[in-house]
Amino acid sequence: MSEDAFSQKFILIKRKTRLEELIVRYNTIQQAQFYIERLGADFSDYLNEDSHYREAVVQTEAELKTYGRVQVIDREYVSQFIFGKHDIVVAVGQDGLIANTMKYLNEQPLLGVNPDPMRWDGLLLPFTVKDLKVIVPDVLQKRRQTKEVTLAQAQLNDGQMLYGVNDLFVGRRTHVSARYQLELGNQIEQQSSSGIIISTGLGATGWFKSVLAGAAGIVSGASKQKVTLHDGEWGSEENPFSWDSKYLYFTVREPFPSKTTAAELVFGQINERQPLRITSQMPDDGVIFSDGFESDFLAFHSGVEATIGIAAKKGQLVV
């Protein structure tokens, strides 16, 4: 290792496997095995997944140490970790780990490693451990392309902020209807619904796709804006809803029209000139959470206003 290599720092992000989570829940591997096999499932699959993942993390760490210092961080601590300006971040896991890591970065390059290509498709995990010998030197020499990712941002009127890589959800923790006022441009509407989903281009093939497919009213609204699946990406032929799209879409789940609530403003585009403003009317259990992680949330109770727009920072995914 050269002297210059000691100045480069890599942050290696890992996650618990299903087996590790079972052991946390049931205390021992034997009790975890008893629970799984009692349900008729194959416990060897849990063992194989754990073995492959651990080996991938060990090999990734060893390879990165060739080029600099390495600090290993578990996913649950990412939100509290302070990343250095020149750090290179490597995440070994599934796509969700990439999303949960990217929103805490400040445009540091993020490299996704697929620990088990036979098990995980890995849309955001273009590399295997073996690829690192080629990829890491390219990243260090700034020869490797990065793909810009637009992030969603929720900012409350008390200053709190939350980012979303795939999507943000605004609603209740429970299945109780959420009450709020929605404002987009000149339109203002009182609503009661199952919540609001704000999607980025990166999340367009996830929750956004599901909502469009399942809600006739939203599909009707989407057709008016010519939002369709084109060449694998949601959007119009002129403006595909791609990872770096400078806009977001919001969709309201199951809006309920009544004497005091309406259901007209249920789908629309959010851009730099037109943010979405939501004022909570939920005395308790109101939340805004990010990328499917209910533990990563802002409390959103009565009187609190959230402004949803495009984040100033961008994700930088190495491709």
N, C-alpha and C positions, 0 to 999 in steps of 0.2 A: 504494500500500500504506500502510495506517495505521501509526501508531507502535506500536500494540498488537500488530499483526501480527508485528512482529519478535520478540516474546516467545514466539510459538507456534512449536513445532518439529514438523516432519513427518519421519518416517523412511520412506523409500521403499525397499522390498525388491524386488530383481529377481533373475533367475536367468539362467544361460547357456542359449542356445538349442541345439537339436541341431546346428546348423551350427558354433557356437562350440566345442562339445565335440568335434566331428570335427576342427576345426582344431588344437585342443590335442593330439589324438591323432596327427594326420598332418602337423602343422607348417604346411602351406599349404592354401589353399582349392582349389588345382589338384589336389593329391594327394588331398584329401577327395573332390572330384568324381570323380576317376578310380576311387577305391575304390567309391563308391556306384553309379556307372554300370556298372562291371564286374559288379556283382551284379544288374543289370537294373532298378534302382530309378530313380525320377524325381528328379534332383538339384534341379530347379526348385522342387519342393515345399519343400525345405530352405531355399532362397533366399527364397521367399515368406514362409515362417514367420518367418525371421529378420528380414526387412524390416518385417513387420507388428509384430513384437514391439518392435523398436528404436524404431519410430515411436510406439508406445503409451507406452513408457517416457519418451521425450522430451516428449510432450504432457502426460503426467501430472505430470512434474516442473515443467513450465512453469505448469500450472494451480495446483499446490500453492504455488508461489512467490508467487502472488497473495495468499495468506493467511498466509504465514510463511516461516521458514527451512526448507530442505530438505536432508537428508543422505541420500545414496544408498548402500545397503549391498547387496552381493551375498549370495545365500543362504548360501554357504559360510562367511561370517563372522558369521552371526546368532547362533550359539551363544556367541561370545565378546563380543558387543556388549552394552553396558550401556544399557538403555532408561531414559529419564527418566520420572518419575512422570506428567508431564503431556503426554508425547509422544503424537501421533496417528500410528498406523502404517498405511501403505498398501502392500499387496502386489500386484504386477502379475505374473500368471502363471497357473499351473494350480492345481487344488485342493490338490495336495501342498504347494505353497509356503505356502498358508494354514496347513495343519497344522504344517509345520516351523517356522513363525514363531510361531504362537500359544503353543506350549509354553514359549517363552522370555520371554513377556510376563508382567507382573504386573497383569493386568486393564486394561491400556491398550486403548482401542478399536482394533479391527483392521478395516480396510476392504479388501475384495477387489475388484480390478478385472480384468475379463476383457479381455485384449488383442486377442482375435480371436474374437468370438462365433460366427462361421461355422465355426470349427475346434474350439473347446472348449465343452462343455456348461456347465461351471462351476457346480456345485451351490453352492459356497461363494464364487462370484464373481458377485454379483447386479448389479454395476454395470459400465458401460463408461466410457471416458475422458470422453465427452460428459456423463455424469451428474454428474461431479464439481462442476460449477458450482452444482448444486442441493444435492448431498449434503454437501459440505465445510462450507458455512455452517451447515447444520442440525446437523452434528456439533459445530462450534465453539460453537453456541448451546445445545447439549445438548437439541435438539429431535428428534434422530433416535433411533429405537429400536435397541437392541442385543439380540442373542439370546445368552443365557447358555449356555455349553458346559461340560459336566462333563469334567474331565481325569482320567486314570488316573495313579497315582503308584507307582513302585517305590522302596522305600528299603531299602538294605542295612544289615546290622548294623555296618558300619564307618562309617556316616554318609552314604555316597554316595547320590545321589537322581537319578531320571530320570522325566520326565513323558511321557505319551502322549496325543495328541489323538484319534487314531482307535483305536490299539491298542498293546499291548506284546507282544513275543514273548520267551519264555524257552526257551532250548534250546542247541543246538550250532551253531557256525558252519558245520560241514560236514553231510553227510547221515548221519553216525554218530548212533546213538540217544543221547538225553539221559537221564541217570539223576539222580533227585532224590527227595526226600520232599515230599509234598504234604499240607498241613494246612488244613482249612476247618472252623471250629467244633469239634465233637468228633470229626471224622473225620480220620484220619491214614493215609496210604497211601504205600508205596514204589512208584515207577513208572519205567518205561522207555518212552519215546515219541519222536515226532518234534518234540516241543516243546509249549509251552502258549501259547495266544493269549488275551490279556485285551482285551476290546473295550469301547469306550465307546458311548454312544448315537449319537454322530456317526459312528462307524465301523460302525454296525450294518448298513448296506447294502453294506459292502465285504467284508473278510475273514470277518467273522462270518456274513454271509449265505452265503458260499461254503462254510464249514464245516458249517453247518446243512443245506445242500442236499446235501452229499456224504457225510455220515457218518450212517448209519442209527442207530447207537447214541446219538449226540448228539441226533438229531431225536426219538428216543423219549424221551430225558430232557427235551427242550424241551417236548414235548407234555404231559408231566406237570405242567410249570409253566405250561402254556398260552402258550408263547412262539410266536407266529405273526406273519405279516405282516398288519398291520391299517392300512388307510388310508395305505399307503405307508411305515409305520414298523413296525419289529419290536417285539413286545411283546404284551400281552394287551389286550382292549378297555378294561379298567379302567386298565391301566398300560402305555401304549405306551413302547417303548424309544426315547425321543426324545433330542435333543441335550442337554437339561438334566436327564435322568434321574439321580437320586441313587443310582445303582447301576451296576455293571459286570457283565459275564458273562465267565467263563473257559471255554475249551474245550481239551481235550487232543487233540492230533493223533496218530492211529494208536497208541493205547496197546497195549503188548505184555504180555499176562499170562504169567507163568512161575512157577517155584517160589519166586522171591524178589520178584516184582513183581505188582501187581494192576491191574485196569482197571475199577474201580467208580466212583471219584470223577473222572469225566471231563467233567462239565459242571455249572455252578452259578453262583449269583449272589453277587457281592461287594458289600457295602454298608458303611455307616459303623460298624455294630455287628459286622460279620463280615468282616474282611479275609482275604486268602489268604496263607498263609505257605509259602514254598518253600525248602528247604535243598538246596543243590547237592551232588551226589556226582560231579561231573565234574572230573577232575584238570586238564584243559586244554580250551581252545576253548569253555568255557561262557560264554554271553552273555545279556544282556537288551538288546534293541534296540527302538527306538521308531519307530512310524509308517512302517515299511518302509525306514528309512535305516540300513543296516548300519554306517555310519560313526559313527552316533550311538548309543553303546552303553555298558553297564557290564560289566566282566569279572565272570563268575559261576562261580567255581571251587570245588572241594571245600571244604565247611565253611562257606561263606558263606550266610547266610540273607537272603532277600528278603521283605519284607512288602508286599503289593500291596493298595492301597486307593484311595480317592477323594482327589484332591488338594484342599487347602484353597483354593487359588486357582481361579478360573474364567476361561474364555475369554470375551471380549466381542466378538462379531462384529456389525458394523454391518449392518443389514438395511433 
